[in-house]
Amino acid sequence: MIDDIEYNTEREHLIIPEYGRHLQKMVNYAKQLPTKEERNKVAKSIINVMGNLQPHLRDVPDFQHKLWDQLFIIADFELDADSPYPVTTKEELNEKPEPLKYPQNHPKYRFYGNNIKTMIDVANTWEEGELKEALIYTIANHMKKCFLNWNKDTVEDDVIFNHLYELSDGKINLKGSDEDLSDATSLLKNKKKYSSSSSKKSHHKKSNSNRSRKRY
């Protein structure tokens, strides 16, 4: 009796464990059928069982296509049956994706981030006018905020103007501007307000938990 006990570690590896071992045995049975007509009939029955096991996917587009792909994956692409959809090959499934194109530039002022350079390049393509001027000052204020997040000390507007001039390759020049950027207090105001409100919430939660605790 003990000799008939079968442990999971001794059983066949489950390719898609979500469907369970019985469905994998059904797929193995379908692979061994002698005629293609029988294999097609059993394959469709297996697809119906797979669909019943995952009813939450019924509203997903190409639901049946996904089930057929999973059927061939469970069969290790050894099931000779007709699919109503293009069959994904084993090579396509194991094909490695192309590496992501990360920014390869190493900016001099990293605390501004890569998006600032993109914003500056876009501003250079705009025609001269009020909209471009507003965009430039928005970029400058954002640069000042980034600078203050990196360095808590105050920063002069001239420093931001010089960095903006350098990052724009001399195309944006605010060095002689009479207009001041937003002050450091207003730029960091929202951040401090958020941090203070979150600390108050956490303190409020702690006080409530202490109040609800029984004392003996």
Backbone hydrogen bonds, N-H to C=O, Kabsch-Sander energy under -0.5 kcal/mol:
donor,donor_aa,acceptor,acceptor_aa,energy
4,D,1,M,-1.0
5,I,2,I,-1.5
7,Y,5,I,-0.5
10,E,7,Y,-1.3
11,R,7,Y,-0.6
11,R,8,N,-1.0
15,I,13,H,-0.6
19,Y,16,I,-1.7
20,G,17,P,-1.1
23,L,19,Y,-0.5
24,Q,20,G,-1.1
25,K,21,R,-2.0
26,M,22,H,-1.8
27,V,23,L,-2.0
28,N,24,Q,-2.2
29,Y,25,K,-2.1
30,A,26,M,-2.2
31,K,27,V,-1.9
32,Q,28,N,-0.9
32,Q,29,Y,-0.6
33,L,30,A,-0.9
39,R,35,T,-1.9
40,N,36,K,-2.7
41,K,37,E,-1.8
42,V,38,E,-2.5
43,A,39,R,-2.5
44,K,40,N,-1.9
45,S,41,K,-1.5
46,I,42,V,-2.4
47,I,43,A,-2.1
48,N,44,K,-1.8
49,V,45,S,-1.9
50,M,46,I,-2.6
51,G,47,I,-2.2
52,N,48,N,-1.8
53,L,49,V,-1.6
54,Q,50,M,-0.9
57,L,54,Q,-1.5
58,R,55,P,-1.6
60,V,57,L,-1.4
63,F,60,V,-0.9
66,K,62,D,-2.0
67,L,63,F,-2.0
68,W,64,Q,-2.4
69,D,65,H,-2.1
70,Q,66,K,-2.4
71,L,67,L,-2.2
72,F,68,W,-2.0
73,I,69,D,-1.8
74,I,70,Q,-2.6
75,A,71,L,-1.8
76,D,73,I,-1.5
77,F,72,F,-3.3
78,E,75,A,-1.4
80,D,78,E,-0.7
81,A,79,L,-1.4
83,S,81,A,-0.5
93,L,89,T,-1.9
94,N,90,K,-1.9
95,E,91,E,-0.6
102,Y,100,L,-1.4
110,R,108,K,-0.9
112,Y,109,Y,-1.4
113,G,110,R,-1.0
117,K,113,G,-0.6
118,T,114,N,-1.3
119,M,115,N,-2.5
120,I,116,I,-2.4
121,D,117,K,-2.3
122,V,118,T,-2.1
123,A,119,M,-2.3
124,N,120,I,-1.8
125,T,121,D,-0.7
125,T,122,V,-1.0
126,W,122,V,-0.6
126,W,123,A,-1.0
133,E,129,G,-2.1
134,A,130,E,-2.6
135,L,131,L,-2.2
136,I,132,K,-2.5
137,Y,133,E,-2.1
138,T,134,A,-1.8
139,I,135,L,-2.4
140,A,136,I,-2.5
141,N,137,Y,-2.3
142,H,138,T,-2.1
143,M,139,I,-2.4
144,K,140,A,-2.1
145,K,141,N,-2.1
146,C,142,H,-2.5
147,F,143,M,-2.4
148,L,144,K,-2.3
149,N,145,K,-2.0
150,W,146,C,-1.7
151,N,147,F,-3.0
159,V,156,E,-0.7
160,I,156,E,-1.1
161,F,157,D,-2.7
162,N,158,D,-2.4
163,H,159,V,-2.2
164,L,160,I,-2.6
165,Y,161,F,-2.2
166,E,162,N,-2.0
167,L,163,H,-2.9
168,S,164,L,-1.6
169,D,166,E,-1.3
170,G,165,Y,-3.1
171,K,168,S,-1.4
173,N,171,K,-0.6
174,L,172,I,-0.6
177,S,174,L,-1.8
187,L,183,D,-1.8
188,L,184,A,-2.0
190,N,186,S,-0.6
192,K,188,L,-2.2
193,K,189,K,-2.6
194,Y,190,N,-2.4
195,S,191,K,-2.4
196,S,192,K,-2.6
197,S,193,K,-2.2
198,S,194,Y,-2.4
199,S,195,S,-1.9
200,K,196,S,-2.1
201,K,197,S,-2.2
202,S,198,S,-2.2
203,H,199,S,-2.3
204,H,200,K,-2.7
205,K,201,K,-2.4
206,K,202,S,-2.2
207,S,203,H,-2.6
208,N,204,H,-2.2
209,S,205,K,-2.4
210,N,206,K,-2.4
211,R,207,S,-2.2
212,S,208,N,-2.2
213,R,209,S,-0.7
